[in-house]
Amino acid sequence: MSDNPIQNAIEFVGKQWKPSYAREKKRWESAQQCLNDIHVFYGFDDLPAAIRRIGGGLVKCGDLARHFPNTPVKPNLLYLVSSALPRVGPGFAGLFLPDSPAFMTRFARRAGAKVVINQDGVAYPGWHGPGWRRANVPARRLVHAADHVFYQSRFSKMSSDRFLDERKGPSEILYNPVDTETFTPGPPRTVEASLTLLVTGTHYGFYRVESVVEALGLIRGRGVDCRLRIAGRLRWLPSEEDCRRQVLELAAAKGISALVECSGPYTQDEAVSLYRSADILVHAKYNDPCPRVVVEAMACGLPVVYSATGGTPELVGEEAGVGIPAPLDWEKDHPPAGPELAEAVIRIAGDYAAFSAAARRRSVAHFDLKPWIARHRELFEALCSLKN
């Protein structure tokens, strides 16, 4: 790169922007010819690879793609998940690349295609810190440009209205789903003999595991044989190994290092056996909009101990777990303390069969994959039959 910023900009446009622009424009140019049929593009040319790399929010696109295959060539419907957007970063000199969500949406709308957004959470000062306004720019554009928005929970809509501005177009609440025919309970477990706690997901904050390790020590002090398994990516430090070391050092300081396991990332195919290896899911994340791990665990019969904030209380309800109350605060996180988590675990262990049955029952009744797919089909058919 030369010292001349103008020359650098010209080179950037020539090498990246122009080819990207041409590729994205061509992708959508035949959208009008495909109306009255459904051809969905999820924002990634190779969706399976994107799911393996990003996980989390894109898993639901994998569910959809089994019924509405990913169509990178000549799609007529763009479906994007706010927590797993393609190429959200600006390019050279603040220019968004044409294969970013903003340009995808622009090309799709110009070509007569439809845009559906699955809206998760937003950036706010408490968890994002400086730059949270800039981080919300892609999601704000999408929420207001879409033909329809699925909010993942009432909390998701409330936070979107607050930080992305209230949307005027069609929208609805649609919780994250789980395939309750695949995610099923294993053989009955006797928790009186030994109790296994599970913390899973992608862990961006140390507090999500720190308070659970503390709770484990307190539960053991009450005479309950208990172990802890921490699964998923550890991301609060630059190195996953540094994160793991911090967890194990904390466990060693409390004299329970032999009872804490960090099993690392797992695939969606391994998720069922992971849940079946445990008795209780502990989800301490503050203001989580709609954690899919919660409905997956419930489908496998795991009661949930959780931070009663964000959208998690909407998922667990009154009978499938025990929540730890906290105030709604956009400036600071208020995670559950170790003693609160310990008391909740002991309460569930005292009536485990009832909590476990309620968790499974609630997951099947409210979060099963089939109605979720059916609602998408209904919407897609309505959108793709509309002529501009």
Sequence and secondary structure as in RCSB ss.txt:
>XXXX:A:sequence
MSDNPIQNAIEFVGKQWKPSYAREKKRWESAQQCLNDIHVFYGFDDLPAAIRRIGGGLVKCGDLARHFPNTPVKP
NLLYLVSSALPRVGPGFAGLFLPDSPAFMTRFARRAGAKVVINQDGVAYPGWHGPGWRRANVPARRLVHAADHVF
YQSRFSKMSSDRFLDERKGPSEILYNPVDTETFTPGPPRTVEASLTLLVTGTHYGFYRVESVVEALGLIRGRGVD
CRLRIAGRLRWLPSEEDCRRQVLELAAAKGISALVECSGPYTQDEAVSLYRSADILVHAKYNDPCPRVVVEAMAC
GLPVVYSATGGTPELVGEEAGVGIPAPLDWEKDHPPAGPELAEAVIRIAGDYAAFSAAARRRSVAHFDLKPWIAR
HRELFEALCSLKN
>XXXX:A:secstr
  S HHHHHHHHIIIIIHHHHHHHHHHHTTGGGGTTS  EE S SSHHHHHHHH GGGHHHHHHHTTS B  SS 
SEEEEEGGG SS SB GGG B TTSHHHHHHHHHHTT EEEEEE     HHHH TTHHHHTHHHHHHHHH SEEE
ESSHHHHHHHHHHT    S EEE    B TTTS   S   TTT EEEEE S B  THHHHHHHHHHHHHHHTT  
EEEEEES B SSS HHHHHHHHHHHHHHTT GGGEEEEE   GGGHHHHHHT SEEEE  TT S  HHHHHHHHT
T  EEEEE TTHHHHHTTTSEEEEE    SSS     HHHHHHHHHHHHHTHHHHHHHHHHHHHHHHBHHHHHHH
HHHHHHHHHT   
